[in-house]
């Protein structure tokens, strides 16, 4: 038997979505980590394009 959850008010929905974006958005630790990895990969590809694998 499934348990039904209470409906959220608009204020609660906004608050919870804002909290989620704080953690998963680009300014969060997760987002900054992904950005750093992408930046490193781009730098490696540019290096390979100019100087090859040597």
C-alpha positions as CSV (number, residue, x, y, z in Angstrom):
1,X,0.0,0.0,0.0
2,X,1.5,3.3,-1.1
3,X,1.6,6.2,1.4
4,X,0.5,9.6,0.0
5,X,2.5,12.6,0.8
6,X,1.0,16.0,1.6
7,X,0.9,18.6,-1.1
8,X,3.5,21.3,-0.9
9,X,2.6,25.0,-0.9
10,X,4.2,27.3,-3.6
11,X,6.5,28.7,-0.9
12,X,7.7,25.3,0.1
13,X,8.3,24.2,-3.5
14,X,10.3,27.4,-4.2
15,X,12.4,26.9,-1.0
16,X,13.2,23.3,-1.8
17,X,14.0,24.0,-5.4
18,X,16.3,26.8,-4.4
19,X,18.1,24.5,-1.9
20,X,18.6,21.9,-4.6
21,X,20.0,24.4,-7.0
22,X,22.4,25.6,-4.3
23,X,23.9,22.1,-4.1
24,X,23.6,21.0,-7.8
25,X,24.0,24.3,-9.6
26,X,27.2,25.6,-11.3
27,X,28.1,27.6,-8.1
28,X,28.0,24.5,-5.9
29,X,30.9,22.2,-5.0
30,X,29.5,19.6,-7.4
31,X,29.1,22.1,-10.3
32,X,32.6,23.6,-9.7
33,X,34.1,20.1,-9.7
34,X,32.5,19.3,-13.0
35,X,33.7,22.6,-14.4
36,X,37.3,22.0,-13.3
37,X,37.3,18.6,-15.0
38,X,35.9,20.1,-18.2
39,X,38.5,22.8,-18.1
40,X,41.3,20.3,-17.7
41,X,40.0,18.2,-20.5
42,X,39.8,21.2,-22.8
43,X,43.3,22.2,-21.9
44,X,44.6,18.6,-22.6
45,X,42.8,18.5,-26.0
46,X,44.3,21.9,-27.0
47,X,47.8,20.7,-26.0
48,X,47.4,17.5,-28.1
49,X,46.1,19.6,-31.0
50,X,49.1,21.8,-31.1
51,X,52.0,19.5,-29.9
52,X,50.6,16.0,-30.4
53,X,51.1,13.1,-28.0
54,X,54.8,13.6,-27.6
